[in-house]
């Protein structure tokens, strides 16, 4: 049985009149040391991105601007989650099937990833994902 | 003689009708493996932040939203630089004296740092910085 795998990470945050600081460190709030980061932005309304899972890759996703809606499936639980707070990270260990369902205009998603890019780590076939997570 | 230390990093970027993806990997475009990240936002116009240098810490700074003006000094060269492109990182090896001179409204700065937070790594006294970079 695969238990619900994703979880929210509340980053450290200092909110002051001279500005807000959000931060996290590897091995602490960040469950891994990032080997890659990426930013996704300029996604038109109605465009759905990133329906896939990973075999080994861990990710932390943060909506640094706007609001991004994701659909998640870890094999036994499905959820729709909304990222809309730069101080909140969504930790996705493998294998979680994730779909970027909607970007509100002006949104930007920051992803920190545990490994370099590897096309073989992507599971893009949902039937394969079902076999991976098992009965 | 300390040579000009900072440099710009043009991240890989895929600009498509369904959205833009910006990315970089440790040991490649990213000169180090990040142990910490932070986000600075909500800085009112007129507020100046972060006048300091680091002894050992390397950083890459990215304006993920808006426009952030920095002043830099590596001991032999001074410059004012503007970060306004999520696909462009500013690499600051130690020791560079940096001042966050101005955040345009709605701006957010992403920093990736080579080490965990260490208050002893900060040089906050400009005379000490001058001694550090030498004649």
Interface residues (C-beta under 8 A of the other chain):
Chain A: X15 X17 X18 X19 X20 X21 X22 X23 X24 X25 X26 X27 X28 X30 X33 X34 X35 X36 X37 X38 X39 X40 X41 X42 X43 X44 X47 X49 X62 X64 X65 X86 X103 X108 X110 X112 X116 X117
Chain B: X15 X17 X18 X19 X20 X21 X22 X23 X24 X25 X26 X27 X30 X33 X34 X35 X36 X37 X38 X39 X40 X41 X42 X43 X44 X47 X49 X62 X64 X65 X86 X103 X108 X110 X112 X116 X117
